[in-house]
Amino acid sequence: MGIKESLKNQFRSVVQWEQPHPNELFYRFTERGDELKNASKLILQPGQGCIFTYEGKIVDVFEEAGMYNLETGNKPFLTSIKKVLYNFESNHKVGLWFFRKADMVNIRWGTRIPITYNDPVYGFPVNLRAFGNYSVKITQTRQFFEQMVGGQEFYCVHHLQEIFLSRITQPISNFLANAKFSYAEIDSNIEQIAKDAQEKTVQIFADLGFELLDFRIEGTSFDDETNKRIAGISDMQADVQAAKLAGIDFSELQKLRAMRDAANNEGTAGAGMGLFAGMEMGKSIQQSNQTENPAPTTDLKSKLKELKELFDEGLIDEDEFKAAKAKLLS
């Protein structure tokens, strides 16, 4: 750097945070030698603050937007001449760290490992993941600067994100595990879950020097194993309901479907035989049911109607429909 440029930097009258990046939380203003002119001007834009250090100690924290006069212990003209002639820096060091006072919004969070708890309805362990975002603003600048920033030239939101994520994941996991919402209840209760999770984590943010403005859960997901197990149970429940509407018990429906599957595996000829066997089985089931529990004739029309609705809705296939219908009419 030439003599002219060095003198220009030494005697600059305005210091401000130029073009701050949205991801920056703290930014150190640095010039060659860190020399600032006596009564130089500090300009803070709305949503900005500044920490002023002198000889390694925090002198003041500026948190209101506006223009400030900074008084250092330096004699700028003499210091500049010494720098030019002897090329060494003054021992009177000034540090300026700009920081973001504005709200920091939409910071991402997510459970790094699934939350495992016993589903209160299905009675077996399920694995749940959750993700979302939160918004914060700094309230204890000096505390956070001394404990976390530690003089770094840059401190960004993603550094803050890692700190928060390491601290809030466990209480959120504990809450979801203890709340024990069933598989089908998670989505309908997501707003309440977010509200309760915010209450569980607000003190964690406060201890770090931040106010938690909002906390959102954008979505949840269960692992593949959980989804498969519950899908199997749902299919079985649908079969039980279909059997009930058709006037047969679940074991009888399973027998009919087993015959259908066997017939499909044996080819066209086997299909005809399987269908005939299914119809015969249906008759035998119907005869057995009539012997044990004779049904009033007036119920036949409603049962046929219910059976047709099952077929139309795809809950039973054509072979099952025909077999059950033949059984009802026999």
C-alpha positions as CSV (number, residue, x, y, z in Angstrom):
1,M,0.0,0.0,0.0
2,G,1.4,3.4,-1.0
3,I,1.9,6.5,1.3
4,K,-1.0,8.3,-0.3
5,E,-3.4,5.3,0.3
6,S,-2.1,4.8,3.8
7,L,-2.8,8.4,4.7
8,K,-6.2,8.2,3.1
9,N,-7.2,5.2,5.2
10,Q,-5.7,6.8,8.4
11,F,-7.7,10.0,8.0
12,R,-11.1,8.6,6.8
13,S,-13.8,10.4,8.7
14,V,-16.7,7.9,8.3
15,V,-16.8,4.3,9.3
16,Q,-19.8,2.2,8.4
17,W,-20.8,-1.4,7.6
18,E,-20.9,-1.4,3.8
19,Q,-23.0,-4.0,2.0
20,P,-23.7,-6.4,4.9
21,H,-24.5,-9.9,3.9
22,P,-27.8,-11.4,5.3
23,N,-25.8,-14.4,6.6
24,E,-23.4,-12.2,8.7
25,L,-24.1,-11.8,12.4
26,F,-20.8,-10.1,13.4
27,Y,-18.3,-8.4,11.1
28,R,-15.0,-6.8,12.1
29,F,-14.2,-3.5,10.5
30,T,-10.5,-3.7,9.6
31,E,-8.0,-1.4,8.0
32,R,-4.2,-1.5,7.9
33,G,-3.1,-0.9,11.5
34,D,-6.7,-0.5,12.7
35,E,-6.0,3.2,13.2
36,L,-9.1,5.5,13.5
37,K,-9.0,9.3,13.4
38,N,-9.9,11.2,16.6
39,A,-13.6,12.1,16.5
40,S,-14.1,10.0,13.3
41,K,-17.8,9.3,12.5
42,L,-19.5,5.9,13.0
43,I,-22.7,5.5,11.1
44,L,-25.1,2.7,12.0
45,Q,-28.0,1.9,9.7
46,P,-31.4,0.6,11.1
47,G,-31.0,-3.0,12.3
48,Q,-27.3,-2.6,13.0
49,G,-25.2,-2.3,16.1
50,C,-21.5,-1.9,16.8
51,I,-19.1,-3.1,19.6
52,F,-16.2,-0.7,20.2
53,T,-13.0,-2.2,21.8
54,Y,-9.9,-0.3,22.8
55,E,-6.7,-2.0,23.8
56,G,-8.4,-5.4,24.0
57,K,-11.4,-4.3,26.2
58,I,-15.0,-3.5,25.3
59,V,-15.4,0.2,25.7
60,D,-19.0,0.5,24.5
61,V,-21.8,-1.2,22.6
62,F,-23.7,1.0,20.2
63,E,-27.2,-0.3,19.5
64,E,-29.2,2.7,18.2
65,A,-29.1,3.7,14.6
66,G,-27.5,7.1,13.9
67,M,-24.1,8.8,13.7
68,Y,-21.5,8.6,16.5
69,N,-18.2,10.4,17.2
70,L,-15.5,8.0,18.3
71,E,-12.7,9.2,20.5
72,T,-9.6,7.1,20.6
73,G,-6.3,7.7,22.5
74,N,-4.4,8.1,19.2
75,K,-3.0,11.3,17.7
76,P,-3.8,10.6,14.1
77,F,-1.4,13.0,12.4
78,L,1.7,11.9,14.4
79,T,0.7,8.2,14.2
80,S,0.5,8.5,10.4
81,I,3.8,10.1,10.1
82,K,5.4,7.5,12.3
83,K,3.8,4.8,10.2
84,V,5.1,6.3,7.0
85,L,8.7,6.8,8.3
86,Y,9.2,3.8,10.4
87,N,6.5,1.3,9.1
88,F,5.3,0.1,12.5
89,E,1.8,0.2,14.0
90,S,0.6,2.2,17.1
91,N,0.1,0.2,20.3
92,H,-3.3,2.0,20.7
93,K,-5.5,-0.5,18.9
94,V,-9.1,0.1,18.2
95,G,-11.6,-2.7,17.2
96,L,-15.0,-2.2,15.7
97,W,-17.3,-5.2,15.3
98,F,-20.6,-4.5,13.5
99,F,-23.4,-6.8,14.4
100,R,-26.9,-7.6,13.1
101,K,-29.7,-6.3,15.4
102,A,-32.5,-7.0,12.8
103,D,-34.5,-10.2,13.2
104,M,-32.9,-13.3,11.8
105,V,-35.7,-15.3,10.2
106,N,-36.2,-18.7,8.7
107,I,-33.2,-20.4,10.3
108,R,-33.5,-24.1,9.5
109,W,-33.7,-26.9,12.1
110,G,-34.3,-30.6,11.9
111,T,-33.9,-33.7,14.0
112,R,-30.6,-35.3,13.0
113,I,-31.7,-38.8,14.1
114,P,-35.3,-40.2,14.3
115,I,-37.3,-39.8,17.5
116,T,-38.4,-43.2,18.8
117,Y,-41.4,-43.6,21.0
118,N,-44.2,-46.2,21.5
119,D,-47.3,-45.3,19.4
120,P,-50.3,-45.2,21.8
121,V,-52.7,-46.7,19.2
122,Y,-50.6,-49.3,17.5
123,G,-48.6,-50.3,20.5
124,F,-45.2,-50.6,18.9
125,P,-42.2,-48.2,18.6
126,V,-42.3,-45.7,15.7
127,N,-39.5,-43.5,14.4
128,L,-40.4,-39.9,13.7
129,R,-38.4,-37.1,12.1
130,A,-39.4,-33.4,12.1
131,F,-38.0,-30.2,10.5
132,G,-38.9,-26.5,10.3
133,N,-37.5,-23.0,10.9
134,Y,-37.3,-20.4,13.7
135,S,-36.6,-16.7,14.0
136,V,-34.5,-14.9,16.6
137,K,-32.9,-11.6,17.5
138,I,-29.9,-10.8,19.6
139,T,-30.7,-9.3,23.0
140,Q,-27.4,-9.8,25.0
141,T,-24.8,-8.6,22.5
142,R,-21.9,-8.2,25.0
143,Q,-22.5,-11.6,26.5
144,F,-22.6,-13.4,23.2
145,F,-19.6,-11.5,21.9
146,E,-17.4,-12.4,24.8
147,Q,-18.6,-16.0,25.2
148,M,-19.0,-17.1,21.5
149,V,-17.5,-14.7,19.0
150,G,-14.3,-14.2,20.8
151,G,-12.7,-11.7,18.5
152,Q,-13.3,-13.6,15.2
153,E,-13.4,-11.4,12.2
154,F,-16.6,-13.0,10.9
155,Y,-19.4,-14.8,12.7
156,C,-22.2,-16.0,10.5
157,V,-25.8,-17.2,11.0
158,H,-24.8,-20.8,10.1
159,H,-22.4,-20.8,13.1
160,L,-25.3,-19.8,15.3
161,Q,-27.5,-22.4,13.7
162,E,-25.1,-25.2,14.7
163,I,-25.0,-23.9,18.3
164,F,-28.8,-23.8,18.5
165,L,-29.4,-27.1,16.7
166,S,-27.1,-28.9,19.1
167,R,-29.1,-27.5,22.1
168,I,-32.7,-27.6,20.9
169,T,-32.9,-31.0,19.3
170,Q,-32.9,-32.9,22.6
171,P,-35.7,-31.0,24.3
172,I,-37.8,-31.2,21.1
173,S,-37.2,-34.9,20.9
174,N,-38.1,-35.4,24.5
175,F,-41.3,-33.4,24.0
176,L,-42.4,-35.4,21.0
177,A,-41.6,-38.7,22.6
178,N,-43.6,-37.8,25.8
179,A,-46.5,-36.3,23.9
180,K,-47.0,-39.6,22.2
181,F,-49.2,-38.5,19.4
182,S,-50.3,-41.5,17.3
183,Y,-49.2,-41.9,13.7
184,A,-52.4,-40.5,12.3
185,E,-52.5,-37.6,14.8
186,I,-49.2,-35.8,14.0
187,D,-50.3,-33.7,11.1
188,S,-53.5,-32.6,12.7
189,N,-51.7,-31.4,15.8
190,I,-48.6,-29.9,14.2
191,E,-49.5,-26.3,15.3
192,Q,-49.9,-27.4,18.9
193,I,-46.7,-29.3,18.7
194,A,-44.8,-26.3,17.4
195,K,-46.3,-24.1,20.1
196,D,-45.3,-26.5,22.9
197,A,-41.8,-27.0,21.4
198,Q,-41.3,-23.2,21.4
199,E,-42.1,-23.1,25.1
200,K,-39.6,-25.9,25.7
201,T,-36.8,-24.1,23.9
202,V,-37.3,-20.4,24.6
203,Q,-35.0,-20.5,27.7
204,I,-32.3,-22.1,25.7
205,F,-32.2,-19.2,23.3
206,A,-32.4,-16.7,26.2
207,D,-29.4,-18.3,27.9
208,L,-27.3,-17.7,24.7
209,G,-28.4,-14.1,24.5
210,F,-31.3,-14.3,22.0
211,E,-35.0,-13.9,22.0
212,L,-36.9,-16.6,20.2
213,L,-39.5,-14.8,18.0
214,D,-41.2,-17.8,16.5
215,F,-40.8,-21.5,16.0
216,R,-42.4,-23.5,13.2
217,I,-42.7,-27.2,12.2
218,E,-42.9,-27.5,8.4
219,G,-43.3,-31.2,8.2
220,T,-42.8,-34.6,9.8
221,S,-42.0,-38.0,8.4
222,F,-41.9,-41.6,9.7
223,D,-39.2,-44.0,8.6
224,D,-39.9,-46.7,6.0
225,E,-40.2,-49.5,8.5
226,T,-42.9,-47.7,10.5
227,N,-44.8,-46.8,7.3
228,K,-44.8,-50.4,6.1
229,R,-46.0,-51.8,9.4
230,I,-48.8,-49.4,9.7
231,A,-49.8,-49.8,6.0
232,G,-50.1,-53.6,6.6
233,I,-52.3,-53.0,9.6
234,S,-54.5,-50.5,7.6
235,D,-54.9,-53.1,4.8
236,M,-56.0,-55.7,7.3
237,Q,-58.5,-53.3,8.9
238,A,-59.9,-52.6,5.4
239,D,-60.3,-56.3,4.8
240,V,-62.1,-56.8,8.1
241,Q,-64.5,-54.0,7.3
242,A,-65.1,-55.4,3.8
243,A,-65.8,-58.8,5.3
244,K,-68.2,-57.3,7.8
245,L,-70.1,-55.4,5.1
246,A,-70.3,-58.6,2.9
247,G,-71.7,-60.6,5.8
248,I,-68.8,-62.9,6.3
249,D,-66.1,-63.1,8.9
250,F,-62.5,-62.1,8.2
251,S,-61.2,-65.7,8.1
252,E,-63.7,-66.6,5.4
253,L,-62.6,-63.6,3.3
254,Q,-59.0,-64.7,3.6
255,K,-59.9,-68.1,2.3
256,L,-61.7,-66.7,-0.7
257,R,-58.7,-64.5,-1.5
258,A,-56.3,-67.4,-1.1
259,M,-58.3,-69.3,-3.6
260,R,-58.3,-66.4,-6.0
261,D,-54.5,-66.0,-5.7
262,A,-54.0,-69.7,-6.3
263,A,-56.2,-69.6,-9.3
264,N,-54.4,-66.6,-10.8
265,N,-51.1,-68.4,-10.3
266,E,-52.3,-71.6,-12.1
267,G,-53.5,-69.9,-15.4
268,T,-56.8,-69.6,-17.1
269,A,-58.0,-73.1,-16.6
270,G,-57.0,-73.0,-12.9
271,A,-58.8,-69.6,-12.6
272,G,-62.1,-71.1,-13.7
273,M,-61.6,-74.0,-11.3
274,G,-60.5,-71.6,-8.5
275,L,-63.5,-69.4,-9.1
276,F,-65.9,-72.4,-9.1
277,A,-64.2,-73.6,-5.9
278,G,-64.5,-70.2,-4.4
279,M,-68.2,-70.0,-5.2
280,E,-68.7,-73.5,-3.7
281,M,-66.8,-72.3,-0.6
282,G,-69.0,-69.3,-0.5
283,K,-72.1,-71.5,-0.6
284,S,-70.8,-73.6,2.1
285,I,-70.0,-70.6,4.2
286,Q,-73.4,-69.2,3.6
287,Q,-75.1,-72.5,4.5
288,S,-73.0,-72.6,7.7
289,N,-73.9,-69.0,8.6
290,Q,-77.6,-69.7,7.9
291,T,-77.5,-72.7,10.2
292,E,-75.8,-70.9,13.0
293,N,-77.2,-67.4,12.5
294,P,-80.2,-67.3,10.1
295,A,-80.5,-63.8,8.6
296,P,-83.8,-62.2,7.8
297,T,-84.8,-62.1,4.2
298,T,-85.3,-58.3,4.5
299,D,-81.5,-57.9,4.9
300,L,-80.6,-59.4,1.5
301,K,-81.2,-56.3,-0.5
302,S,-79.1,-54.1,1.9
303,K,-76.3,-56.7,1.9
304,L,-76.3,-56.8,-1.9
305,K,-76.2,-53.0,-2.0
306,E,-73.3,-52.9,0.5
307,L,-71.5,-55.6,-1.5
308,K,-71.8,-53.6,-4.7
309,E,-70.5,-50.5,-3.0
310,L,-67.4,-52.4,-1.9
311,F,-66.8,-53.5,-5.4
312,D,-67.4,-50.0,-6.8
313,E,-64.9,-48.6,-4.3
314,G,-62.3,-51.1,-5.2
315,L,-62.2,-52.7,-1.8
316,I,-62.9,-56.2,-3.3
317,D,-62.1,-57.4,-6.9
318,E,-64.6,-58.9,-9.4
319,D,-64.0,-62.5,-8.4
320,E,-64.6,-61.7,-4.7
321,F,-67.7,-59.8,-5.6
322,K,-69.1,-62.6,-7.7
323,A,-68.3,-65.2,-5.1
324,A,-69.8,-63.2,-2.2
325,K,-72.9,-62.3,-4.3
326,A,-73.4,-66.0,-5.2
327,K,-73.2,-66.9,-1.6
328,L,-75.8,-64.3,-0.6
329,L,-78.2,-65.4,-3.3
330,S,-77.8,-69.2,-2.7
